[in-house]
Amino acid sequence: MDLVDPYGQDGGRVDELPTGEAVGAGIDGLLAIQEPLRNNLHSVRDLVRWRDEVVRLEQRRGDGVCPLGELAELLAHGDEAGRSAVRAGIAACESLLAGGLARIRESGELAADADPERLATGLMAALQGGLLLARTTRDVRRLEVALDTALGYVRAHAVTL
């Protein structure tokens, strides 16, 4: 059965894995959508706005918020170029979040000993796990709960709210 798959491979087969180039292009598009959201993280309130936007985009689903988890699963047995593209995409997303969290810490809103990389990993894990749960159950509230839990962890490091 020939389809246009979600990775941009026109005429691809449903049971075929996307190529490394298709994965890289998809991730580049994803980062272009998400980068402005993450670059505007200057406060915990901005993190909440980011969370709200991620949930809104997932509700619209056509925008493909962050399919890195799906790609990682699809490419678990795929080619090395695809796996490398997924790893790079996850690292780029996490880096953008860590940069925002570092700005929040520098503003004095997070404790000086808050670790932006660790907090970013928690947010990415919540995002990916929440997306997986939301998509498999068709219930976006699961994404909201996952992100709210991760934001609670960030807030635990807050100096002021």
C-alpha positions in Angstrom: 0.0 0.0 0.0 1.6 3.2 -1.1 1.1 6.3 1.0 2.7 9.7 1.8 4.2 8.8 5.2 4.6 11.2 8.1 8.3 11.5 7.4 7.9 13.0 4.0 8.6 10.0 1.8 6.1 10.2 -1.0 5.0 6.9 -2.2 6.7 5.0 0.6 5.4 1.8 1.9 3.7 1.8 5.3 6.0 -1.0 6.5 9.2 0.7 5.4 11.3 2.7 7.8 12.1 6.3 6.8 15.5 7.1 5.4 18.1 8.9 7.5 17.6 12.0 5.2 13.9 12.0 5.7 14.3 11.7 9.5 16.8 14.5 9.5 14.5 16.8 7.4 11.6 16.0 9.7 13.6 16.8 12.8 14.9 20.0 11.2 11.3 21.0 10.6 10.3 20.1 14.1 13.2 22.1 15.6 12.2 25.1 13.5 8.6 24.9 15.0 9.8 24.4 18.5 12.8 26.6 18.7 10.9 29.9 19.1 8.9 28.4 21.9 12.0 27.1 23.7 14.1 30.3 23.1 11.5 32.4 24.9 11.9 30.5 28.2 12.9 33.2 30.7 10.7 32.2 33.7 8.8 29.4 35.1 5.7 31.1 33.8 7.2 30.8 30.3 7.7 27.1 30.9 4.0 26.8 31.7 3.2 28.7 28.4 5.5 26.2 26.6 3.6 23.3 28.2 0.3 24.9 27.2 1.5 25.3 23.6 2.8 21.8 23.4 -0.6 20.4 24.6 -2.4 22.7 22.1 -0.3 21.5 19.3 -0.8 17.9 20.3 -4.6 18.5 20.4 -4.3 19.7 16.8 -2.0 16.8 16.1 -1.5 17.8 12.4 1.4 20.0 13.5 3.4 17.0 14.7 4.6 18.5 17.9 7.5 16.2 18.7 7.6 12.8 17.0 11.1 12.0 18.2 9.8 9.2 20.4 7.9 7.7 17.5 11.0 8.0 15.3 13.2 6.4 17.9 10.9 3.5 18.1 10.6 3.1 14.4 14.4 3.3 14.0 15.3 1.0 16.8 16.1 -1.6 14.1 16.7 0.9 11.3 19.8 2.3 9.8 22.5 4.1 11.6 21.9 7.4 9.8 18.4 7.5 11.0 19.4 6.6 14.6 22.0 9.4 14.5 19.4 11.9 13.2 17.1 11.0 16.1 19.8 11.2 18.7 20.8 14.6 17.3 17.2 15.8 17.3 16.7 14.7 20.9 20.0 16.4 21.9 19.0 19.6 20.1 15.6 19.7 21.8 17.1 19.0 25.2 19.8 21.6 24.6 17.2 24.3 23.8 15.3 23.4 27.0 18.5 23.4 29.1 19.4 26.9 27.6 16.0 28.2 28.7 16.3 26.7 32.1 19.8 28.2 32.5 18.3 31.6 31.7 15.6 31.0 34.3 18.3 30.1 36.9 20.4 33.1 35.9 17.4 35.4 36.5 17.3 34.1 40.1 14.0 32.3 39.7 15.6 28.9 40.1 18.1 28.0 42.9 21.7 28.4 42.0 22.3 24.7 42.4 19.4 23.8 40.0 20.9 21.7 37.1 19.4 22.9 33.8 20.6 19.8 31.9 19.0 17.5 34.5 15.8 19.5 34.5 15.7 19.5 30.7 16.1 15.7 30.6 13.2 15.4 32.9 11.1 17.7 30.7 12.1 15.7 27.6 11.2 12.4 29.3 7.8 13.8 30.4 7.2 15.2 26.9 8.1 11.9 25.1 6.4 9.7 27.6 3.3 11.9 27.7 3.1 12.0 23.9 3.4 8.2 23.8 0.6 7.8 26.4 -1.6 10.5 24.7 -1.3 9.0 21.3 -1.8 5.4 22.3 -4.8 6.2 24.5 -6.0 9.1 22.4 -6.2 11.1 25.6 -4.2 14.4 25.6 -4.7 14.7 29.4 -2.0 12.1 29.8 0.5 14.5 28.1 -0.8 17.3 30.4 -0.2 15.2 33.5 3.3 14.1 32.4 4.3 17.7 31.7 2.7 19.0 34.9 4.6 16.5 36.9 7.9 17.5 35.3 7.0 21.2 35.8 6.4 20.4 39.5 10.0 19.1 39.7 11.2 22.3 38.1 9.1 24.3 40.6 10.7 22.4 43.4 13.9 24.2 42.5 12.3 27.6 42.3 13.4 30.4 44.6 10.3 32.6 43.9 7.2 32.1 41.8 
